[in-house]
Amino acid sequence: MIDKTAIIHPSAKIADDAIIGPYVVIGENVTIGSRTRVIANAYIEFAEIGEDCTISPFATIGSEPQDLGYKGEATKVVIGDGTIIKENVTIHRAAACGDFTTRIGKKCLLMVGSHVAHNCVLDDQVILANLVTLGGHVHVGFGAFVGGMSVFHQNIRIGDMAIISGFSASRQDILPYSKGEGRPPVPRGLNVIAMKRRGVPLDVRTHTNEAFKLLISDEYNTTQAIEKIKAEIPMNEYIEKMIEFIQSSKRGVLLKTHKSGHESLQDE
C-alpha cells in the first residue's frame, strides 16, 4: 500500500505488500522488500532495503556522504531483512571507495537519532542506542551493542558481541566480547551475558575469560599475553577471534585497564 501523498521516483522498485506512509519521499535507485514499512515523512534514495524492515518517521537513508571527495558517484546503502530504523536516524550512502556501499546487516536496531556514516559496515543483530555516531568506514561486529550518545572515529572496528556503555568515545578498535565504558571505553570484563544467550558453553566462556584477563593485564604486554594464552589456555574460536582481531588492527586495540576492573565468571 502506498499512501497518495507519498512521492515515488519512477526508478524505485517497491514490493506489492510493502507499506509506504504519508509524505514519504522515495528517490532514485531504491528497492524496498516485502512487508517492509516506511512510516510517515521518511526520506530514502540510492538504497536497497530488505524484507520485514521498519523505517520510522524522519529517518533519512541514502543521502550524500559527508565526504568532500565525493563527486556524485553511483554509491548506495544496503539494509538487511528485519532491521528497524527509528526516528531521525541518518544513514549515508558510501563515498567512492571500497565496494561503494554502506551496509547494515539483518535484524539490527538503530535507535532514535543514531548516525551511520559513509562506508560503514554493521554486521547482523547490531544495536545502536540513541544518538550513537559512527564516523566513516567503521565496522561493527555481529551482535555488538553501543550505548547512547557514544562517538567513534572513522576507520575503527567494534568487535563481535562487544558492549559499550553510553557516552563513550574511541579512536581505537574495541575488543570482541568485551564490556567497555568511558572515554575511551577500556575493557572492564567479558560480555558473558551475550555469550550465554548465544549458547556458548561454560567451559568455552571460562577459557575465553582467562585469555581476556591476560590480554588486559598490566603484567604483560600484548605480545607476551598472546604467547602465554597460546601456551597455557585451551584455544577456541572466541580466543582465536580476539587474537586475530588484535593482530590485524590498524589503529590499535583498547586493552589496558585497572586490575580492580577485571570481572570473571564467579557469579554464574
Secondary structure, 3 states (H helix, E strand, C coil): CECCCCEECCCCEECCCCEECCCCEECCCEEECCCCEECCCCEECCEEECCCCEECCCCEEEECCCCCCCCCCCCEEEECCCCEECCCCEEECCCCCCCCEEEECCCCEECCCCEECCCCEECCCCEECCCCEECCCCEECCCCEECCCCEECCCCEECCCCEECCCCEECCEECCCEEEECCCCEEEEECHHHHHHCCCCHHHHHHHHHHHHHHHCCCCCHHHHHHHHHHHCCCCHHHHHHHHHHHCCCCCEECCCCHHHCCCCCCC
